[in-house]
Amino acid sequence: MKTHMRVTVLAASLADVPFLSLTTEKLKSQVIIFVIGGPGSGKGTQCERLAAKYNFQHLGVGNLLRAEAGRPTGQGRQIKDIMLKGALVPLGFVLDLLNDSLLKGEEAKGFLIDGFPRELNQAKEFERVVGRPPNIVIVLDCSTETMIQRLLLRGQTGHRADDHEVGIRQRLETHYSLCEPVLTYYQHKNLLRNILGEEPEDAIFTKCCSVIDSLP
């Protein structure tokens, strides 16, 4: 069996790809934590700090997609066009990049995956492919206005092509329309942990640490 194979198939056939059995076996003993919330809720900032403290690997799905969007390939151009419109990148692309990164991080003690899942089918497909749900799902709750102001400020100092008001509002609309079923799904599994993302960064970090420290 090959130890590394890039997935470029639709989600319906992902379970048949040879390397995914290796990924599933590897992940049985590792902690997987999803960190979700709207754009600008602070997911990336908290994940970076948590990854450093717990020796986890931080996988920002948005960062993976933006890196792929910057490549001069057909897939890269497709992803770039979708993201500039504020729309949801198809599941096949997302799981392709995520599984590739999980396989490369086999020495990590665990994974902090932010920005995933963004809709219910992603949650169910990840669970089907990997063979189990995440250990816990941390939700950073922020008001719409707080997220808009944070993203507009970031747009003035950063290089994100989609950090403009029209793009931001479209991303938020997409997030709200798709996120509620995801939250309900994990709430029923008793995996959801809500943390107020409006508080100071250090206070949010302390609460996130408490959630992780409570894992068996």
C-alpha positions as a printed Julia matrix, in Angstrom:
216×3 Matrix{Float64}:
   0.0    0.0     0.0
   1.26   3.47   -0.78
   1.89   5.6     2.26
   0.88   8.84    0.59
  -1.7    9.47   -2.1
  -3.37  12.75   -2.92
  -7.15  12.6    -2.87
  -8.82  14.27   -5.83
 -12.11  12.42   -5.82
 -15.61  13.37   -4.74
 -16.63  12.8    -1.13
 -18.83   9.85   -2.05
 -15.79   7.73   -2.93
 -13.31   9.03   -0.36
 -13.57   5.95    1.83
 -12.23   3.81   -1.02
  -8.92   5.68   -1.27
  -6.1    3.42    0.07
  -4.26   5.9     2.27
  -7.37   6.79    4.27
  -7.18   3.45    6.1
  -3.72   4.51    7.29
  -5.07   7.89    8.33
  -7.89   6.25   10.29
  -5.52   3.88   12.12
  -3.17   6.72   13.02
  -5.93   8.95   14.35
  -7.4    6.39   16.75
  -4.98   7.36   19.51
  -4.75  11.09   18.79
  -6.85  13.94   20.1
  -8.93  15.73   17.47
 -10.51  19.03   18.43
 -12.68  21.11   16.12
 -12.72  24.86   16.78
 -15.59  26.55   15.01
 -17.09  30.02   14.89
 -17.78  32.8    12.45
 -15.06  34.58   10.48
 -13.27  36.91   12.87
 -14.31  35.03   16.02
 -10.66  34.37   16.96
 -10.34  30.71   15.99
  -6.89  30.99   14.45
  -5.42  33.04   17.28
  -6.61  30.63   19.97
  -5.56  27.55   18.01
  -2.02  28.86   17.59
  -1.69  29.38   21.34
  -3.28  26.03   22.19
  -1.11  24.18   19.68
   2.02  25.63   21.29
   0.91  24.69   24.81
  -0.25  21.13   24.09
   2.12  20.23   21.26
  -0.82  19.78   18.89
  -0.76  20.51   15.21
  -2.94  23.42   14.16
  -4.74  22.91   10.87
  -6.58  26.01    9.73
  -8.84  24.89    6.91
  -9.12  28.48    5.69
  -5.32  28.75    5.54
  -5.07  25.46    3.66
  -7.64  26.65    1.14
  -5.99  30.05    0.7
  -2.61  28.41    0.15
  -4.14  26.15   -2.48
  -5.95  29.14   -4.03
  -2.58  30.81   -4.49
  -1.23  27.98   -6.6
  -1.28  28.37  -10.41
  -3.36  25.25  -10.96
  -6.89  24.58  -12.17
  -7.97  23.55   -8.68
  -6.25  26.58   -7.17
  -8.08  28.95   -9.51
 -11.41  27.25   -8.81
 -10.95  27.59   -5.05
  -9.85  31.22   -5.39
 -12.95  32.14   -7.39
 -15.24  30.43   -4.88
 -13.61  32.1    -1.88
 -13.69  35.58   -3.44
 -17.46  35.18   -3.77
 -17.76  34.25   -0.1
 -19.23  30.88   -1.01
 -18.54  27.46    0.51
 -15.7   25.46   -1.06
 -16.99  22.01   -2.14
 -16.47  19.15    0.29
 -14.19  17.18   -2.04
 -11.61  19.98   -2.13
 -11.75  20.5     1.65
 -11.33  16.85    2.62
  -8.59  16.45    0.03
  -6.45  19.14    1.68
  -7.4   18.21    5.25
  -6.63  14.5     4.9
  -3.31  15.3     3.25
  -2.36  17.49    6.22
  -3.52  14.93    8.79
  -1.35  12.29    7.19
   1.7   14.55    7.23
   1.18  15.33   10.93
   1.36  11.75   12.18
   3.9   12.64   14.91
   1.65  15.24   16.51
   0.0   14.48   19.84
  -3.25  15.81   18.52
  -4.91  18.15   16.05
  -6.68  21.47   16.43
  -8.76  21.92   13.29
 -10.29  25.36   12.89
 -12.87  26.41   10.36
 -14.21  22.89    9.95
 -16.84  21.57    9.64
 -18.72  24.47    8.07
 -21.82  22.49    7.2
 -23.48  19.27    8.34
 -22.36  17.09    5.44
 -18.72  17.92    6.22
 -19.21  16.8     9.82
 -20.82  13.51    8.82
 -18.35  12.78    6.03
 -15.32  13.39    8.25
 -16.76  11.0    10.82
 -17.44   8.37    8.16
 -13.97   8.59    6.65
 -11.97   8.82    9.89
 -14.2    6.36   11.74
 -15.02   8.49   14.76
 -16.13  11.99   15.75
 -13.77  14.6    17.2
 -13.0   14.41   20.9
 -14.59  17.8    21.48
 -15.95  20.78   19.54
 -15.14  24.27   20.84
 -17.42  27.06   19.61
 -16.3   30.69   19.88
 -19.44  32.83   20.07
 -19.19  36.4    18.8
 -21.71  39.0    17.72
 -21.99  39.85   14.04
 -20.83  43.42   14.59
 -17.75  42.32   16.54
 -16.71  39.97   13.76
 -17.29  42.59   11.06
 -15.2   45.18   12.9
 -12.39  42.71   13.53
 -12.3   41.66    9.88
 -12.4   45.22    8.56
  -9.48  46.07   10.85
  -7.6   43.02    9.64
  -8.31  44.04    6.07
  -6.52  47.34    6.67
  -3.38  45.66    7.96
  -3.34  42.3     6.19
  -3.41  40.82    2.74
  -6.67  38.87    2.72
  -8.43  39.56   -0.56
 -11.83  38.76    0.98
 -11.53  41.13    3.98
 -13.8   43.82    2.54
 -17.3   44.6     3.77
 -19.25  42.98    0.93
 -17.16  39.81    1.11
 -17.32  39.77    4.91
 -21.11  40.01    5.01
 -21.42  37.28    2.4
 -19.12  35.0     4.42
 -21.13  35.68    7.58
 -24.41  34.96    5.77
 -22.98  31.67    4.5
 -21.72  30.82    7.99
 -25.03  31.49    9.75
 -27.11  29.63    7.18
 -24.99  26.47    7.43
 -23.69  26.45   11.01
 -26.84  25.83   13.05
 -27.32  22.19   11.94
 -23.64  21.52   12.78
 -24.07  22.91   16.28
 -27.23  20.86   16.81
 -25.51  17.71   15.55
 -22.62  18.01   18.02
 -24.91  19.15   20.83
 -26.81  15.87   20.53
 -23.48  14.04   20.8
 -22.62  16.06   23.93
 -19.43  17.31   22.29
 -20.2   21.02   22.08
 -18.43  23.5    24.36
 -19.43  27.16   23.93
 -17.0   29.92   24.86
 -17.77  33.64   24.61
 -15.42  35.08   22.01
 -16.05  38.69   23.05
 -13.82  38.46   26.13
 -10.12  39.37   26.27
  -7.83  36.97   24.44
  -6.2   35.62   27.6
  -9.57  34.91   29.22
 -10.72  32.99   26.14
  -7.45  31.04   26.12
  -7.87  30.04   29.77
 -11.37  28.71   29.08
 -10.19  26.78   26.02
  -7.43  25.21   28.12
 -10.0   24.17   30.73
 -11.98  22.37   28.03
  -8.92  20.51   26.76
  -7.71  19.67   30.28
 -11.1   18.1    31.02
 -10.68  15.51   28.26
 -10.19  11.96   29.53
